[in-house]
Amino acid sequence: MVKTKTKPKKRRTFATDKHNSKTRADAVNKVNPFDLHV
């Protein structure tokens, strides 16, 4: 049962990681120019 739960969890983590990476890059990109300006 642990293996079955780990498989879907890992797949979801991959998709979430990709989404998080894009969101994080966007946030950093937006914060970077602001930080430089300030």
N, C-alpha and C positions, 0 to 999 in steps of 0.2 A: 504493500500500500504506500509505503514511503517513496518507492521508486515512481509510482504512478503520479504521486503528488509533486515530486521533484521535476518531472518532465514538463508538465504544463507551466509550472512556476518558472522554470529556466527560460522557457519560450517567451513567457510574458515579460520576464526581466529584460530579455534582449530587446524587445520592441520598446519597452519603457526606457531602457538605457539610450536607445537611439533617439527617442523623443526628448529625453532629458538632456542629451548632449546638444541637440539643436537649440533647445530652450536656453540652456546654460550659455551657449556661445552667443545667442542673441542678447541675453542679459549682459554678458560681459562686454559685448561689442557696444551696447548702448551705454553701459556704465564707463567704459574706457574713455571715450571722448569727453564725457562729462567730468570724469576725474582729471583729465588733462586740462580741461578748461578751468576747472576750479583750482 
